[in-house]
Amino acid sequence: MARRLEDARILMYSHDTFGLGHLRRCRTIAHALVEDYRGLNILIISGATIAGAFDYRARVDFVKVPSVIKLRNGEYTSMASHIDLQETLKMRESIIRHTAETFQPDIFIVDKEPMGLKGEVEETLAYLKARGTTLVLGLREIMDAPHLLDAEWKKNGTMQKIDQYYDSIWVYGPPDFYDPLIGLDVPQGVRRKMDFVGFLQRSVSSSKTSVNARKDNYILVTTGGGGDGSDLIHDVMNAYEQDSSLQQKALVVLGPYMPAAERNKLLRKGSKISQIEVIEFDNHMEELIAGATGVVAMGGYNTYCEILSFDKPALIVPRVKPREEQLLRAQRASELGLVEMLLPEQSANAAIMADALKRLPHRESPSKSAGALRLDGLNHLSETVGHWLDSRGRHLSVVGAE
């Protein structure tokens, strides 16, 4: 049953400088909340270049800020090469503040970057806190290796600012899987605000069908946004080229952020392998994962949640630099028996990769493991948001399902 609210508003911020993970997580949360609550409107501020390529439910919309690209060395540059980075950041900061002033949200949810890209949301946080908005920081269950995160946050005084501004911290995973702030000096005030909500379960939309949906027996190879995924796809194709006994059909999704030169090389290479079909992008990845026999991926947060949600055997080859988030997630999931993991140097060995690909369809699904599988995050968030909005006078009433 849906519940009705009186003109409630949630603003979400997704900095989006590399890949699709932040926007896809915000969109998943937004869709779940508007499905549960009529009268709720959600606006997502996003820096993703392809934010408009996704479908949005009624009462969910987005505001696009100028795009900034994160380079492999960790530095940033403007998407528009003729505009200085500092000018781009000023525009982004101004749009974020103006959107908050105009939209007047009851709740402001910031994804992953506590003060935003280069501190661009701090002024907005101060403004919204002064007017009584509930401020929420959403963290992946794994942020990065503790020594890297600690150095980054100490440099910017981030932990103190989190304590100063935020009312609640949502950790998008169960407490027995990983603690995103492990190894850091965490003030008690911050610890008290942390709520381990569980993984964010995914589902297939009943109203949309992927044009790439297949009925046959295939493994799915995906690297998320694809910005740093070409090595893994090359490794998979090399395994097929060098082991003729590998006959499993594979659907390879390159991702929208894969550099053009790498994209073209892989399209040519894949066209010569009869068992492989290569596509560039699909905005309904949930359907492709749900239909697959197994999944080969780098193990970003969203893909991992989809693997668990659709209970798919998985082979994970994580990114190991500049951030170690995917490596830590893959190691922990492998330790719990939820996935098989190969390090990049193992993946680059065609014989090792071929053997792993052959094992994949016969591997037990994650639900057969005793590992941390709880997928109650969206339900937990919905209950929390409903309580907050009701306490703010956005009165709740039960109505029939939409």
C-alpha positions in Angstrom: 0.0 0.0 0.0 1.2 3.5 -0.9 1.1 6.3 1.7 0.2 9.9 0.9 2.2 12.9 2.1 1.3 16.5 1.9 3.8 18.2 -0.5 7.0 16.6 0.8 10.3 17.3 -0.9 13.6 15.5 -1.0 16.7 17.0 -2.7 19.6 14.6 -3.6 23.1 15.4 -4.6 25.3 13.2 -6.8 28.7 14.7 -7.8 29.3 12.2 -10.6 32.8 12.7 -11.9 33.6 9.1 -12.8 31.2 6.3 -13.8 27.5 5.9 -13.2 27.5 4.6 -9.6 26.4 7.7 -7.7 23.5 8.6 -10.0 22.2 5.1 -10.3 22.2 4.7 -6.5 20.4 8.0 -6.0 17.9 7.1 -8.7 17.2 3.7 -7.1 16.5 5.3 -3.8 14.3 8.0 -5.3 12.2 5.5 -7.3 11.6 3.4 -4.2 10.6 6.4 -2.1 8.1 7.9 -4.6 6.6 4.4 -5.1 6.0 4.2 -1.3 4.8 7.8 -0.8 2.4 9.7 -2.9 2.8 13.5 -2.6 6.6 13.1 -2.4 8.7 14.9 -5.0 12.4 14.2 -5.4 14.9 16.3 -7.3 18.4 14.9 -8.0 21.3 17.2 -8.6 23.7 15.4 -10.9 27.0 16.0 -12.8 26.6 12.9 -14.9 27.0 13.7 -18.6 24.3 11.1 -19.5 21.8 11.8 -16.7 19.1 12.3 -19.3 19.7 8.8 -20.8 17.8 7.1 -17.9 14.1 6.8 -17.3 12.7 8.5 -14.2 9.5 7.8 -12.4 6.8 10.4 -12.0 7.7 12.9 -9.3 11.4 12.2 -9.8 13.4 14.7 -11.8 17.0 15.9 -12.1 19.0 19.1 -12.3 22.2 18.9 -14.4 25.2 20.8 -13.3 28.3 21.2 -15.6 30.2 18.0 -15.8 33.7 17.5 -14.3 35.8 14.5 -15.2 38.0 12.6 -12.7 41.2 11.6 -14.4 43.0 8.3 -13.7 45.6 10.1 -11.6 42.8 11.4 -9.3 42.8 15.0 -10.6 39.8 16.7 -12.1 39.2 18.7 -15.3 36.1 20.4 -16.8 34.2 18.3 -19.4 34.1 21.5 -21.5 37.8 21.9 -22.3 37.3 25.6 -23.0 36.1 26.4 -19.5 38.5 26.7 -16.6 37.9 24.1 -13.8 37.5 26.8 -11.2 34.8 28.6 -13.3 33.0 25.2 -13.7 33.1 24.6 -9.9 31.7 28.1 -9.3 28.8 27.4 -11.6 28.1 24.1 -10.0 28.2 25.6 -6.5 25.8 28.4 -7.6 23.3 26.0 -9.3 23.3 23.7 -6.2 22.6 26.6 -3.8 20.0 28.2 -6.0 18.2 24.8 -6.5 18.1 24.3 -2.7 16.7 27.8 -2.2 14.0 27.4 -4.8 13.1 23.8 -4.1 13.1 24.1 -0.3 13.5 20.4 0.6 12.4 18.7 3.8 15.4 16.3 3.5 18.7 16.8 1.7 20.6 13.5 0.9 24.3 13.8 -0.2 25.8 10.8 -1.9 29.3 9.7 -0.8 31.2 13.1 -0.9 30.4 14.8 2.5 31.1 18.3 1.3 30.6 17.6 -2.4 33.2 17.9 -5.1 35.9 20.3 -3.9 33.6 21.4 -1.1 30.8 22.7 -3.4 27.9 21.7 -1.2 29.2 23.1 2.1 27.5 26.5 1.6 24.2 24.8 0.8 24.5 22.5 3.8 24.9 25.5 6.1 21.9 27.2 4.5 19.7 24.2 4.7 20.7 23.4 8.3 19.8 27.0 9.3 16.3 26.5 7.9 15.8 23.1 9.6 16.2 20.7 6.7 17.1 17.2 7.7 20.6 16.5 6.3 21.7 13.0 5.4 25.0 11.7 4.2 24.8 8.4 2.3 28.0 6.3 2.3 28.8 3.1 0.4 29.5 0.2 2.7 33.1 0.5 1.5 34.6 3.9 0.8 38.3 3.2 0.2 41.3 1.8 1.9 41.4 3.3 5.4 44.8 5.0 5.0 43.7 6.7 1.7 40.4 7.9 3.1 41.9 9.1 6.3 44.5 11.2 4.5 41.9 12.7 2.2 39.5 13.5 5.0 42.1 14.9 7.4 43.4 17.2 4.7 40.0 18.8 4.4 38.8 18.5 8.0 35.9 16.3 6.7 35.1 14.3 9.8 34.6 17.5 11.9 32.3 18.9 9.2 30.3 15.7 9.0 29.7 16.0 12.8 28.8 19.7 12.4 26.3 19.5 9.6 24.7 16.1 9.2 21.8 14.7 11.2 22.1 11.1 10.0 24.6 8.9 8.1 23.2 6.1 6.1 25.6 3.2 5.4 24.3 1.3 2.3 25.2 -2.2 3.7 24.8 -4.4 6.7 27.1 -3.9 9.7 28.6 -7.4 9.5 29.8 -6.9 5.9 32.1 -3.9 6.3 32.5 -0.6 8.2 33.2 2.3 5.8 35.0 4.2 8.5 37.1 1.4 9.8 40.6 2.5 10.8 39.6 6.2 11.1 39.4 8.2 14.3 35.6 8.6 14.4 34.1 11.0 16.9 31.3 9.6 19.1 28.9 12.1 17.6 29.5 10.7 14.1 29.2 7.1 15.3 25.9 7.8 16.9 24.5 9.1 13.6 25.5 6.0 11.6 22.7 3.7 10.5 23.7 0.6 8.6 20.6 0.3 6.4 21.6 -2.8 4.4 22.3 -3.3 0.7 19.9 -1.6 -1.7 17.9 -4.3 -3.4 17.2 -4.0 -7.1 14.3 -5.1 -9.3 13.3 -5.3 -12.9 10.8 -2.6 -14.1 7.5 -4.0 -15.2 6.9 -1.2 -17.7 10.2 -1.1 -19.6 12.0 -3.7 -21.6 15.6 -3.6 -22.6 16.1 -3.7 -26.4 19.1 -6.0 -25.7 17.2 -8.5 -23.5 17.9 -12.1 -24.5 16.2 -15.4 -24.0 19.3 -17.6 -24.5 21.9 -18.9 -22.0 24.5 -16.1 -21.6 27.0 -14.7 -19.2 27.0 -10.9 -18.9 30.3 -9.0 -18.9 29.9 -5.4 -17.5 32.3 -2.8 -16.2 29.7 -0.2 -15.2 30.4 3.2 -16.8 33.3 1.6 -18.6 35.8 4.5 -18.0 38.4 2.1 -16.7 36.9 -1.2 -17.8 38.7 -2.0 -21.1 41.4 -4.2 -19.6 38.8 -6.6 -18.1 36.9 -6.9 -21.5 40.2 -7.4 -23.3 41.0 -10.2 -20.8 37.6 -11.9 -21.5 38.0 -11.7 -25.2 41.6 -13.0 -25.0 40.4 -16.0 -23.1 37.8 -16.8 -25.8 40.4 -16.3 -28.5 42.9 -18.7 -26.9 40.7 -21.4 -25.6 38.4 -23.0 -28.3 36.7 -25.1 -25.7 35.1 -22.0 -24.2 31.7 -22.0 -25.9 29.6 -20.1 -23.4 27.7 -17.2 -25.0 28.7 -13.8 -23.6 27.0 -10.4 -23.8 29.6 -7.6 -23.3 28.4 -4.1 -22.3 31.2 -1.6 -22.8 29.7 1.3 -20.8 29.1 4.9 -21.9 32.3 6.4 -20.5 34.7 4.0 -22.2 37.3 6.1 -24.3 36.5 6.1 -28.0 39.8 4.4 -29.0 39.3 1.6 -26.6 35.6 1.2 -27.5 36.4 0.9 -31.3 39.2 -1.6 -30.6 36.9 -3.8 -28.5 34.0 -3.6 -31.0 36.4 -4.8 -33.8 37.9 -7.5 -31.6 34.5 -8.8 -30.3 33.1 -8.9 -33.9 35.6 -11.7 -34.7 34.5 -14.0 -31.8 31.3 -15.9 -32.6 30.3 -16.5 -29.0 30.5 -12.8 -28.0 28.0 -10.0 -28.7 29.2 -6.5 -27.8 26.9 -3.6 -27.1 27.9 -0.1 -25.9 25.3 0.8 -23.3 21.9 -0.2 -21.9 19.9 1.9 -19.4 18.1 -1.2 -18.2 21.0 -3.2 -16.9 18.9 -4.8 -14.2 17.1 -6.8 -17.0 20.4 -8.0 -18.5 21.7 -9.1 -15.1 18.4 -10.8 -14.2 18.5 -12.8 -17.5 22.1 -13.9 -17.2 23.5 -17.3 -16.2 26.4 -15.5 -14.5 28.0 -12.1 -14.3 31.6 -11.0 -14.9 32.2 -7.5 -13.4 34.6 -5.2 -11.6 32.4 -5.1 -8.6 31.2 -1.6 -8.1 28.5 -1.0 -5.6 25.5 -1.0 -7.9 26.6 -4.1 -9.9 27.3 -5.9 -6.6 23.8 -5.1 -5.3 22.3 -6.4 -8.6 24.3 -9.6 -8.4 22.9 -10.2 -4.9 19.4 -9.0 -5.8 19.1 -11.4 -8.8 21.1 -14.1 -7.0 23.7 -14.6 -9.8 27.0 -16.4 -9.8 29.7 -13.8 -10.2 33.3 -13.5 -11.2 34.8 -10.2 -9.9 38.0 -8.6 -11.2 38.2 -5.4 -9.2 39.9 -2.1 -9.9 42.9 -1.8 -7.5 43.9 1.9 -8.0 43.6 4.8 -7.5 40.9 3.7 -5.0 40.8 0.3 -3.4 37.0 0.2 -2.8 36.3 -2.5 -5.4 39.2 -4.6 -4.2 38.1 -4.5 -0.6 34.5 -5.4 -1.6 35.6 -8.3 -3.8 37.9 -9.6 -1.1 35.2 -9.5 1.6 32.5 -11.0 -0.7 35.0 -13.8 -1.8 35.8 -14.5 1.8 32.1 -14.9 2.5 31.7 -17.3 -0.5 29.4 -14.9 -2.3 31.6 -14.4 -5.5 34.8 -15.6 -7.1 37.6 -13.1 -7.4 40.5 -12.7 -9.7 43.1 -10.0 -9.3 43.9 -8.0 -12.5 47.2 -9.8 -13.1 45.4 -13.2 -12.8 42.6 -11.9 -15.2 45.3 -11.0 -17.7 46.4 -14.6 -17.9 44.1 -16.1 -20.7 44.2 -19.6 -19.3 43.2 -18.5 -15.8 40.4 -16.4 -17.1 39.1 -19.1 -19.4 39.0 -21.6 -16.5 37.1 -19.0 -14.4 34.6 -18.4 -17.2 34.0 -22.1 -17.6 33.3 -22.5 -13.8 31.0 -19.4 -13.6 27.7 -20.9 -14.9 28.2 -23.9 -12.5 29.0 -21.8 -9.5 26.5 -21.8 -6.6 24.4 -18.6 -6.4 25.1 -16.1 -3.5 22.0 -17.2 -1.6 23.6 -20.6 -1.1 26.3 -19.0 0.9 26.0 -18.0 4.6 27.5 -14.6 3.8 26.1 -11.1 4.4 23.2 -11.1 1.9 20.6 -8.8 3.6 18.9 -6.7 1.0 16.6 -4.6 3.1 18.1 -1.2 2.5 15.3 0.4 0.5 12.6 -0.8 3.0 14.7 0.5 5.9 15.2 3.9 4.2 11.4 4.2 3.4 10.5 3.6 7.0 13.0 6.2 8.2 11.9 8.8 5.7 8.3 8.3 6.5 9.0 8.8 10.2 11.0 12.0 9.5 8.4 13.5 7.2 5.5 12.6 9.5 7.3 14.4 12.4 7.8 17.4 10.2 4.0 17.7 9.7 3.9 16.1 6.2 1.0 14.0 7.3 0.8 10.4 6.3 -2.3 8.6 5.2 -2.7 5.1 3.7 -4.1 5.0 0.2 -4.5 2.3 -2.5 -1.5 1.3 -4.6 -0.9 3.5 -7.6 
